[in-house]
Amino acid sequence: MSAGEINSTRRPDGAALVIAVILAAISIIIFWQTSQMRVPPVQQRVGPTVFPYVVATSLAFLAIGTVFSAFRNGFPARSKDEFGPIAWIVGGLVAQILLLSIAGFSIATGVLFALTAKGFGRAPLWQTIPIGVVFAFIVWFLFARGLQLSLPQGPLERLLTTGSF
């Protein structure tokens, strides 16, 4: 059976059922946490609880749909995992976590971008790291300057804000 064919076995898809349980659990947690929010009477109808309830309801519907698809065998057969690309992507996440406080947002996120691109089989690291750093620096600038949000600063960000490393 190839990766694109529909699974024709009669057993429910176990992985899909696990995903449905996770979606339902997240939905329940969001519903519960949102119901615990104290909202001023002025904001009772449309306030800070509306969007979390929309998200929780959407996740609940996704969980129900995933259960139906799991029992109808509506998912295509999964291909075998390739652990090389997964290792590149996980390595990028770990590198970003380790570099955020040292190198700042732009460099850490640029490394994440490059290692993820490598995991997807794209250009070499010497090419994707600078591209990722430039994109991440633009994002940092938009968030830090445009939205006044604080993101971790490294040498590149300090160069812009203070004029020195």
Residue pairs with C-beta under 8 A, 6 or more apart in sequence:
1 7
1 77
2 77
3 76
3 77
3 78
3 79
4 76
5 76
5 77
6 73
6 74
6 75
6 76
6 77
7 13
7 73
7 75
7 76
7 77
8 73
9 73
10 73
12 70
12 71
12 73
13 69
13 70
13 73
13 75
14 70
15 78
16 66
16 67
16 69
16 70
16 75
17 66
17 67
17 70
19 66
20 63
20 64
20 66
20 67
20 70
21 63
23 59
23 60
23 62
23 63
23 66
24 59
24 60
24 63
26 59
27 56
27 57
27 59
27 60
27 63
28 56
30 52
30 53
30 55
30 56
30 59
31 53
31 56
33 52
34 49
34 52
34 53
34 56
37 48
37 49
39 47
39 48
39 49
40 47
68 74
69 75
84 119
85 119
85 120
85 121
86 119
87 119
88 115
88 116
88 118
88 119
89 115
89 116
89 119
91 115
92 111
92 112
92 113
92 114
92 115
92 116
92 119
93 112
95 108
95 111
95 112
95 115
96 108
96 109
96 111
96 112
98 108
99 107
99 108
99 111
100 108
100 152
101 152
102 154
103 111
103 154
103 155
104 140
104 152
104 153
104 154
104 155
104 156
104 157
104 158
105 136
105 139
105 140
105 151
105 152
105 153
105 154
105 157
106 133
106 136
106 137
106 140
106 154
106 156
106 157
107 133
107 136
107 154
107 155
107 156
108 136
108 152
108 154
109 132
109 133
109 136
109 139
109 140
110 129
110 130
110 131
110 132
110 133
110 134
110 135
110 136
110 137
111 129
111 132
112 132
113 128
113 129
113 131
113 132
113 135
113 136
114 125
114 128
114 129
114 131
114 132
115 125
117 123
117 128
117 132
118 124
118 125
118 128
122 128
133 156
137 156
137 157
140 151
140 157
141 160
143 149
143 151
144 150
144 151
144 157
151 157
153 161
155 165
158 164
158 165
159 165
